[in-house]
Amino acid sequence: MSNFASTSSSSSTSSLDHQTAYISTALASGTYKQIPTYLPPSPLEVRHVRRLWDETWRRYAGDVVAFFGRRRGRGEVGDMKRVLDGLKGFCLPLELDPSVNVPISTLQSLLPDLSRQISSLLASPPFQPFGKEDATVLGLCQWFKSSFMRWIDPIPCPICGGSTHSEGSASPTTEEREDGAGRVELHKCNDTSCGAVRRFGRYGKVGTLIRTREGRCGEWAHLFYVLLRARGIDARYIWNSEDHVWCEYWSPTLKHWVHVDSCEATINKPLLYARGWGKKQAFCLAFGPYGAEDVTRAYVDDFDGACRGRRRARGWKEGQLRKALYACTVSIRLRLSPSERSRLEAMDQSQSMWIADEVGRLKEAEREDLGGRVSGPEDWRAMRDEMGLGGEIKKPKYKVIRQVEMKNETLSIFGDARIEGATILLTSASDQTSAVFHPHQISKTGNYRVNVQFRLTSPPGAGEADGMAVVFTSGRGLGLGGYGLGYTGLGAEGDFAVEVDTYRSQDTASDPPTPHVSVHSPPNAHHSHSIGCTAANSIPFLSDGRIYDLELIYEGRGGSRRLQGYLGLPSDNGKELELVDVKIPEGGARNEWFVGVTGSCGGLWQKQEIVSWTIEEIDFLLEDETESSTNEVEDIEKETDDL
């Protein structure tokens, strides 16, 4: 089969430019679905097109001039053109890239032997499916962060090693410019007796970065991108309009381009920035040796909503952007062999299918541990609002009046629940429903703290269904299973349940995105009964086999009926998330509640365990009061129930 590229080698550069412009316009408008493969026009066809043009010009010259004049007047948005022109260098072969001012062999000599690390990762993969290419990139990423590069903020004084402050920027010296510095930051020592100034060049030459081994995300992503390619891995560079950059690599196992951020030493977490860091992104653009692509849809979860408004605010015209990216891709691929173009077209189709599967991508993201940013100092990350889930919370102060300790054998057990040592096992297989209740009631007009440490584990292929709940009801028993979480139908008006829902039952319960924590009164798992719920993506994936701490603080004295909820995260330096702050509705003839924990699962299931469970009667303290300052500190009265 003849190929368009086969004729371009004998064509002039101008001819190739015209072909690129025509094809990119057709692609941007949707006329073409891919770069076409066809024979060059015959002399007869050329003469026929010329006759058509002559006739059009003769009859409509004025309209033609006006039309092209208007199109020239539009032009490309200057900011967009500047950004795209700056990124095209990442599309060059390494040996032709002026920023790569060292031999490829030098780059390859820097790469470590990752065979042991690759074997370890393949034996215990962080996600499934997970292949050798994924293990290689993750291993390289971890080595790059831990052993090779150094984050350069805060910047120490070059003389005394003390702290510095920013003194603005300066023009690069001749030597700095030769090393690839586009700009230079000035950082002056805070010690006035020293007063030294560190010139921190933002270098773009690979040779300089290899020598200094320091920088921020720009330097890290640039050098890591080059090392990936030197390793023989298909990679591309990702520019983000909200001041961050990273890379992607092609995974033969996953069959799509995969996110990799060397600053965070992580792969395959494309929603890290939108959900983990909380960044409101407008544009994410990929540039590599096979062309350019707008990949924003892969890195945001609101592309068809608020993201479109952010894109309009940037001032870039969508049609011009598509055409410019296609032009970059077409100009590269027209020069490639037929077999290489066929390979890339297959990759494009697989990538498009992955991007189009928004439901699957978002479901996959729910399983990811998307924390806040880890690169850079904490105050800098906080200033950029990239610390991740939660933030500073202000919990009420209280002192414990009475702690109710319960023995597991005294609990009232319903359904499939069972006691295993110190642990209460709610579910351990499909189609199970469970409930456990404390034998004694608490007063609706009292103040209490209920703390439940739980662990949810989802075996491979089992799913994350359905969830568990802490319930405050006038009666004990077993509620509806499945989406009902074992509590639906228990209690009445004025009773409530705090559900930890890990499976989205939209048809039967109108659930919001999971996981979520929601307060339902009366106790019914349909979301129409929710009186307070966590926002989408505000809590992490919970079915990961780790222990989480659910703390509920109830204030009933004085008729307040206020409930506050908090979630303690595992292995995260005691970090907590604020969940809910609601007023429980009045209702019910009785003045007491039974407190219980329920759980359920259907065909999809998870192992649900209660690791510990405590109930405490408390007194609230004033804002500036401490427990010791009240002079009313009482010995905690431990009540053991022997039934």
Disulfide bonds with the S-S distance in Angstrom:
none
